Structure formats: structure tokens, C-alpha cells
């Protein structure tokens, strides 16, 4: 098993979506169905892009016009040849939060 994948699958880690400069930019990315999430506690940071799963992603606690609340983002991708699910809970105002990976298979 890949060491980075294994480490990010154990517990929650700090994440940011600060490539988006505002809550509105984050909302636009969510509306497109593809979001970049960066795990900041790795060497140099690990930014992952994933296609969001609309059945698992939750936006009901977010107010993008007021930049308040949080989102629960869930998307699948392949990292270092391992299929994973990226799960991140992000505060709308700061675009920071916690996240982890779930290993789906190799």
C-alpha cells in the first residue's frame, strides 16, 4: 500500500480549498462538480482534485452568499494508483477544514 494514501486514510487531517478566493468561487467549483482539496500536513501539501459525488456531498449547512456554514465534500479519485474517496468538511468563510481518504481498492 502506498505510504501517502495510507497516512491520509488514518484519522482526519487539515485541508484547505484556498485555491478558490471566495465562497462564490468555491460554490462555482461545486456546481461544476469538481473541487480541489489540499491536505496541508504533507511535505509541500498534497492537492487532490475529485469529481464530487452528489449523493454523498452535503451543502445544506452552507450559505454561500453570506459566506457562512460548512460543506461536506465527497469525491472519488485515484492517488498513486490506489482508488480512494476524498472526504472533507470545509468551513465556507475560511475555506479550511478537516479531511481524510477512504481506500476503495488498488
HURA-V832360 format. One record per helix or strand of 3 or more residues. SS is the DSSP state (~ for helix, > for strand). FROM is the first residue (numbers start at 0). TO is the last residue. If there is no record, write none. Layout:
# HURA-V832360
ss = <SS:SS>
from = <FROM:FROM>
to = <TO:TO>
This chain:
# HURA-V832360
ss = <~:>:~:>:>:>:>:>>
from = <2:12:22:33:45:67:81:95>
to = <7:15:31:38:51:78:90:104>
